[in-house]
């Protein structure tokens, strides 16, 4: 990125004006492989619930801009800037479809959704109903989506129920 340093300069200028009850800035927290690392801790419980962390890392060099949402230790961003072509996790997540469907399928009655869950998973869907997505960088980008068999069966059941 040609203007990565300009983004960093803007961050350094704006950070003092952001109220501490909104975000805490640890600027120039570390420098790894020529990349300046900045940590921003967001003071927003809703954000933490959505993303599982309250920490945003920004890595900047003359030709690189990296942004991660991760733990306070910054392991992911440090791994990315030290990668030298090795496989590095960039994006990843897991979704429990038994929790997702009631949020997104408003036309499926709660009773029908519960019956589909019981028919598919029995009494406990935990760990059996997941889709996992990962995007790894390095010499090549690798996108991987995997699903547990019962999660697929449940989605097929949901689709059929919507058409009834």
SERO-4910 file (N, C-alpha, C, O; in steps of 0.05 Angstrom, whole numbers):
BEGIN
 pado doro    nc1    nc2    nc3   cac1   cac2   cac3    cc1    cc2    cc3    oc1    oc2    oc3
  Unk    A     17    -23      0      0      0      0     18     25      0     35     28     18
  Unk    A     14     41    -20     32     64    -23     30     85      0     50     97      7
  Unk    A      6     89     10      2    110     30     -1     99     58    -15    112     75
  Unk    A     10     77     64      7     65     91     17     83    113      4     86    134
  Unk    A     40     96    109     51    114    129     32    138    133     31    149    155
  Unk    A     17    147    113     -2    169    116    -24    161    135    -34    177    150
  Unk    A    -33    136    133    -53    126    152    -43    126    180    -57    134    199
  Unk    A    -18    118    183     -5    119    210     -3    148    221     -9    153    244
  Unk    A      5    166    204      7    194    212    -20    205    221    -22    220    241
  Unk    A    -41    198    206    -68    206    213    -76    195    241    -88    209    257
  Unk    A    -70    169    245    -76    156    270    -62    170    293    -74    176    314
  Unk    A    -37    176    290    -21    190    311    -32    218    317    -31    226    340
  Unk    A    -43    231    297    -54    258    301    -82    257    314    -88    273    331
  Unk    A    -98    237    307   -125    236    316   -128    222    344   -146    229    359
  Unk    A   -111    204    350   -113    188    375   -117    205    400   -133    198    417
  Unk    A   -102    227    403   -105    243    428   -133    256    431   -141    264    453
  Unk    A   -148    257    409   -174    270    410   -197    250    415   -220    259    419
  Unk    A   -191    224    415   -211    204    421   -214    201    451   -194    196    464
  Unk    A   -238    205    462   -242    202    491   -233    174    501   -238    154    488
  Unk    A   -221    174    524   -211    148    536   -234    129    542   -229    105    545
  Unk    A   -259    139    546   -281    121    551   -291    108    525   -308     91    525
  Unk    A   -280    116    502   -286    105    475   -264     85    467   -271     63    458
  Unk    A   -239     92    470   -217     75    461   -191     83    475   -187    107    482
  Unk    A   -174     64    480   -148     69    492   -127     62    471   -127     40    460
  Unk    A   -110     81    465    -89     77    445    -62     71    457    -53     87    474
  Unk    A    -50     49    449    -22     44    456     -6     46    429     -2     26    416
  Unk    A      1     70    423     14     75    397     44     67    399     57     70    419
  Unk    A     54     57    376     81     47    374     87     27    397    107     28    410
  Unk    A     67      9    400     69    -11    421     93    -30    417    106    -39    436
  Unk    A     99    -35    391    121    -53    385    129    -48    356    115    -34    341
  Unk    A    153    -58    349    162    -57    321    173    -84    314    191    -94    328
  Unk    A    162    -97    294    169   -124    286    175   -124    256    159   -116    240
  Unk    A    199   -133    249    207   -136    221    203   -110    205    194   -111    182
  Unk    A    208    -87    218    205    -62    204    177    -51    204    172    -30    191
  Unk    A    158    -64    218    130    -56    218    124    -44    245    127    -58    266
  Unk    A    114    -20    246    105     -8    271     78    -19    279     60    -19    262
  Unk    A     75    -28    304     50    -40    313     37    -21    333     49    -12    352
  Unk    A     11    -16    329     -5      1    346    -29    -16    356    -42    -29    341
  Unk    A    -34    -14    383    -57    -28    394    -78     -8    403    -72     12    416
  Unk    A   -103    -14    395   -126      2    403   -145    -16    418   -154    -36    408
  Unk    A   -151     -8    443   -171    -23    459   -197     -8    459   -198     15    468
  Unk    A   -217    -20    447   -244     -7    446   -259    -11    472   -260    -34    482
  Unk    A   -270     10    482   -286      9    507   -315      6    500   -331     23    506
  Unk    A   -322    -17    488   -349    -21    478   -356    -51    482   -346    -68    467
  Unk    A   -373    -56    501   -380    -84    507   -394    -98    484   -390   -121    479
  Unk    A   -410    -83    469   -424    -94    446   -404   -104    425   -408   -125    413
  Unk    A   -384    -88    420   -363    -95    401   -349   -121    410   -343   -139    394
  Unk    A   -343   -122    436   -330   -146    447   -347   -171    444   -337   -192    437
  Unk    A   -373   -168    448   -391   -191    445   -392   -200    416   -392   -224    411
  Unk    A   -392   -181    397   -394   -188    369   -369   -202    359   -370   -222    344
  Unk    A   -346   -192    367   -321   -201    355   -303   -218    374   -283   -229    365
  Unk    A   -312   -220    399   -297   -237    417   -271   -224    428   -256   -237    442
  Unk    A   -267   -199    421   -244   -184    431   -250   -154    431   -268   -145    417
  Unk    A   -235   -140    447   -238   -111    447   -214    -97    435   -211    -73    437
  Unk    A   -196   -113    423   -170   -103    414   -167   -103    384   -172   -123    371
  Unk    A   -159    -80    373   -153    -77    345   -123    -71    343   -114    -53    357
  Unk    A   -109    -85    326    -81    -80    321    -78    -69    293    -91    -77    275
  Unk    A    -60    -49    291    -54    -37    265    -24    -39    261     -8    -30    278
  Unk    A    -15    -51    239     13    -53    232     19    -37    207      4    -39    187
  Unk    A     39    -20    208     45     -2    186     75     -1    180     92      0    198
  Unk    A     82     -3    154    109      1    145    106     19    120     85     29    113
  Unk    A    128     22    105    127     39     81    109     27     60     97     42     44
  Unk    A    106      0     59     90    -12     38     69    -31     48     58    -47     33
  Unk    A     63    -31     74     45    -51     86     26    -38    106     35    -21    122
  Unk    A      1    -46    105    -19    -38    125    -34    -63    132    -47    -76    115
  Unk    A    -33    -71    158    -47    -95    167    -64    -87    191    -56    -72    208
  Unk    A    -89    -97    191   -108    -92    213   -118   -119    222   -127   -135    206
  Unk    A   -117   -123    248   -128   -149    259   -145   -142    283   -141   -123    297
  Unk    A   -165   -160    288   -181   -160    312   -172   -185    326   -176   -207    316
  Unk    A   -160   -182    350   -149   -206    363   -143   -200    392   -150   -178    402
  Unk    A   -131   -218    406   -124   -215    434   -104   -193    438    -91   -184    420
  Unk    A   -102   -185    463    -84   -163    470    -54   -169    465    -38   -150    461
  Unk    A    -47   -195    463    -18   -202    459     -8   -197    431     16   -196    426
  Unk    A    -27   -194    411    -19   -188    384     -4   -211    369     11   -205    351
  Unk    A     -9   -235    377      5   -258    365     -1   -260    335     17   -266    319
  Unk    A    -26   -255    327    -33   -258    299    -19   -237    282     -6   -244    262
  Unk    A    -20   -212    289     -8   -191    273     23   -195    272     35   -190    252
  Unk    A     34   -203    295     63   -208    295     71   -231    277     92   -231    264
  Unk    A     53   -251    276     58   -274    258     56   -266    229     72   -275    212
  Unk    A     37   -248    223     34   -239    195     58   -223    186     69   -228    164
  Unk    A     68   -205    202     90   -188    193    117   -203    194    136   -194    182
  Unk    A    118   -226    207    142   -243    207    140   -267    188    158   -283    188
  Unk    A    119   -268    172    113   -292    157    133   -300    136    140   -323    133
  Unk    A    144   -281    121    163   -286     99    154   -309     81    169   -327     74
  Unk    A    128   -307     73    117   -327     54    105   -351     66     93   -367     52
  Unk    A    109   -355     92     97   -378    105     67   -374    108     57   -352    106
  Unk    A     52   -396    111     23   -396    115     17   -381    141     28   -388    162
  Unk    A     -1   -361    140     -9   -345    163    -39   -343    163    -51   -335    143
  Unk    A    -52   -349    186    -81   -345    188    -88   -316    186    -76   -299    201
  Unk    A   -107   -309    169   -115   -281    166   -143   -276    177   -148   -257    192
  Unk    A   -161   -294    170   -189   -292    179   -198   -319    187   -192   -339    173
  Unk    A   -213   -321    208   -224   -347    216   -247   -343    234   -250   -324    248
  Unk    A   -265   -363    233   -288   -362    251   -304   -387    249   -302   -403    231
  Unk    A   -320   -391    270   -337   -414    271   -365   -405    278   -369   -387    295
  Unk    A   -385   -416    265   -413   -408    270   -429   -433    278   -427   -454    264
  Unk    A   -444   -431    299   -462   -452    307   -489   -446    294   -502   -427    301
  Unk    A   -497   -463    275   -521   -457    260   -546   -459    277   -566   -445    271
  Unk    A   -545   -474    298   -569   -476    316   -574   -450    330   -596   -444    338
  Unk    A   -553   -433    333   -556   -407    345   -561   -385    324   -574   -365    329
  Unk    A   -551   -390    300   -553   -370    279   -581   -369    267   -593   -348    262
  Unk    A   -592   -393    261   -618   -394    247   -640   -379    261   -655   -364    247
  Unk    A   -644   -381    287   -666   -365    300   -662   -335    297   -681   -320    298
  Unk    A   -637   -326    293   -632   -298    289   -638   -288    261   -646   -265    257
  Unk    A   -634   -305    241   -637   -296    213   -662   -306    199   -670   -294    179
  Unk    A   -673   -327    209   -697   -339    195   -722   -331    211   -732   -346    228
  Unk    A   -732   -308    205   -756   -297    219   -781   -312    212   -801   -311    227
  Unk    A   -782   -325    189   -806   -339    180   -809   -367    191   -828   -381    185
  Unk    A   -790   -376    206   -790   -402    218   -799   -400    247   -786   -386    263
  Unk    A   -821   -412    254   -832   -409    281   -813   -422    301   -799   -441    295
  Unk    A   -812   -410    325   -794   -421    346   -799   -451    352   -781   -466    357
  Unk    A   -825   -459    352   -832   -487    357   -821   -505    335   -811   -527    340
  Unk    A   -823   -496    310   -813   -512    287   -783   -514    289   -771   -535    283
  Unk    A   -770   -492    296   -741   -492    298   -731   -511    320   -712   -525    316
  Unk    A   -745   -511    343   -738   -529    364   -742   -558    356   -725   -575    362
  Unk    A   -763   -564    341   -768   -592    332   -746   -600    313   -736   -623    314
  Unk    A   -739   -583    294   -717   -589    275   -691   -595    290   -676   -613    283
  Unk    A   -685   -578    310   -661   -583    327   -661   -610    340   -642   -625    339
  Unk    A   -684   -617    353   -686   -642    367   -684   -665    347   -671   -686    353
  Unk    A   -697   -663    324   -696   -684    304   -668   -688    293   -660   -711    287
  Unk    A   -653   -667    290   -626   -669    278   -605   -676    299   -588   -693    293
  Unk    A   -606   -663    322   -584   -666    341   -590   -681    366   -573   -687    382
  Unk    A   -615   -687    371   -623   -699    396   -625   -677    417   -635   -656    412
  Unk    A   -614   -683    441   -616   -664    463   -594   -643    464   -597   -623    478
  Unk    A   -572   -648    449   -549   -629    451   -536   -625    424   -525   -643    413
  Unk    A   -538   -600    414   -526   -593    388   -498   -583    391   -483   -581    371
  Unk    A   -489   -577    416   -463   -564    420   -440   -580    407   -436   -604    412
  Unk    A   -425   -565    390   -402   -577    376   -409   -594    352   -391   -602    337
  Unk    A   -434   -599    347   -443   -616    325   -455   -600    302   -462   -611    281
  Unk    A   -458   -574    306   -473   -557    288   -457   -534    276   -468   -512    272
  Unk    A   -432   -538    272   -415   -516    264   -406   -516    235   -402   -536    222
  Unk    A   -403   -491    225   -389   -485    200   -364   -470    208   -365   -452    225
  Unk    A   -341   -477    196   -316   -463    202   -305   -452    176   -303   -465    156
  Unk    A   -297   -426    177   -285   -412    155   -257   -403    162   -254   -392    184
  Unk    A   -238   -407    144   -211   -395    149   -200   -385    123   -205   -396    101
  Unk    A   -185   -364    125   -171   -352    103   -142   -349    112   -136   -335    131
  Unk    A   -124   -363     98    -95   -362    105    -80   -349     82    -86   -353     59
  Unk    A    -60   -332     90    -43   -319     71    -16   -331     71    -11   -350     85
  Unk    A      2   -320     55     29   -329     52     36   -327     23     30   -307     10
  Unk    A     48   -347     12     54   -347    -17     29   -348    -34     28   -338    -56
  Unk    A      7   -360    -22    -18   -361    -36    -40   -358    -16    -37   -364      8
  Unk    A    -63   -348    -25    -87   -347     -7   -101   -373     -8   -105   -385    -29
  Unk    A   -109   -383     16   -124   -408     18   -149   -402     33   -148   -394     57
  Unk    A   -172   -407     21   -198   -404     33   -209   -432     39   -211   -448     21
  Unk    A   -217   -436     64   -227   -463     71   -254   -460     86   -256   -443    105
  Unk    A   -274   -475     78   -300   -476     91   -305   -505     98   -304   -522     80
  Unk    A   -310   -511    123   -317   -538    130   -342   -538    147   -348   -518    161
  Unk    A   -357   -560    145   -383   -562    160   -386   -590    171   -377   -609    159
  Unk    A   -397   -591    194   -404   -617    206   -428   -627    192   -446   -612    184
  Unk    A   -430   -653    187   -452   -666    172   -479   -659    183   -497   -653    168
  Unk    A   -482   -659    209   -508   -654    221   -516   -624    217   -540   -618    216
  Unk    A   -496   -607    215   -502   -578    210   -515   -575    183   -534   -559    179
  Unk    A   -504   -589    163   -515   -589    136   -544   -600    136   -562   -589    124
  Unk    A   -547   -623    150   -573   -636    152   -594   -616    164   -616   -614    155
  Unk    A   -585   -602    185   -603   -582    198   -611   -560    179   -634   -552    178
  Unk    A   -591   -550    163   -598   -528    144   -617   -538    122   -634   -523    113
  Unk    A   -613   -563    113   -632   -574     94   -660   -575    106   -680   -569     93
  Unk    A   -662   -583    131   -688   -584    145   -700   -557    148   -724   -554    144
  Unk    A   -684   -537    154   -694   -510    156   -705   -500    129   -726   -488    127
  Unk    A   -690   -506    107   -699   -498     81   -725   -511     74   -743   -498     63
  Unk    A   -728   -537     79   -753   -551     74   -776   -539     90   -798   -535     80
  Unk    A   -771   -533    116   -792   -522    133   -801   -494    123   -825   -488    126
  Unk    A   -783   -479    112   -791   -452    102   -809   -455     78   -826   -437     73
  Unk    A   -807   -477     63   -823   -481     39   -850   -493     44   -867   -495     27
  Unk    A   -854   -503     69   -879   -516     76   -901   -496     80   -924   -504     86
***
